[in-house]
Amino acid sequence: MVRPLPQAALRLAEDPRRAWEVVCTTSRGEATPLPLQEYSGVSPSQPDSLRFVAISDTHGHRPSVPEGDVLLHAGDFSRLGTLGEVESFCCWFGSLPHRRKILIAGNHDLSLHGATYEQTSARFGSFLTADQAAEASAQARKLVASIPNCDYLMDSGTTVEGIRIWGSPWQPEFFDWAFNLPRGEPCRQKWRLIPSGTHVVITHGPPLGHGDLCQSGQRAGCLDLLDELQTRVQPLYHVFGHIHEGRGVTTDGTTKYVNASTCTLRYRPDNPAMVFDVPLAAAAGDTGA
């Protein structure tokens, strides 16, 4: 039985650094690092399993991607989400040989967030009218929808051989980019949509305490996401990016948290993909990783 989060932590949802300090006083506060070599893809895939390859925050680069059954991209495939960037990414991503691809957007993929694109594009000199922004967003979504064998997830899910996967682009407010929400209930509403029993969750932003530590010493992770994952969803894997310097894998004993950022803090695509196997037995109710 998972212990409820202390009310003191929930009251500090808008101060993630202090909230994590409180969470660490509970039995679910540990974020145990796991060896990166276990996620390098060097070892042969496990029998009766699906091999997942996870990347994120490629920001217009075309990194080398190892073989696998399912390719995940956890958002920020562009710098600013221009139609040229979206088209270039879709051509590259669609050319990769993985039989299934799963994609979510991130805060840099501005044109995929139609509700804010007029405002966010203006920050970078585009100054689109409302009609132009709406048309560009529609074109961006059309381009993404044209990628072969790819599911674009937007608070939605898919299955691969019975393995249940859910994707969402949101993160707590972060410098007025796309897919930003205030901390607390607005974020929690999105995380409540994740079905219990999902095997692999993909979000752009991290949960609190796992792969979310910024160079500044601040934490960018979401307390409400952590709570929903630990209390209710309990996936085998949670894949995300967003905080480049947080790349790595941690576990709380139930879920493995994979920050798959491809780019470094200096936006160099130096980090290799993360590779992991999900046993097909998970689809039959055996959730042992």
Buried (B, 14 or more C-beta within 10 A) or exposed (E): EBEEBBEEBBEBBEBBBBBBBBBEEBEBBEBEEBEEEBBEBEEEBEEEBBBBBBBBBBBBBBBEBBEBBBBBBBBBBBBBBBBEBBBBBBEBBBEBEBEBBBBBBBBBBBBBBBEBBBBBBEEEEBEBEEEBBBBBBEBBBEBBEEBEEBBBBBBEBBEBEEBBBBBBBBBBBBEEBBBBBEBBEBBBEBBEEBEEEBBBBBBBBBBBBBBBBBEEEEBBBBBBBBBBBBBBBBBBBBBBBBBBBBBBBBBBEBBBBBBBBBBBEEBEBEBBBBBBBBBBEBBEEEBEB
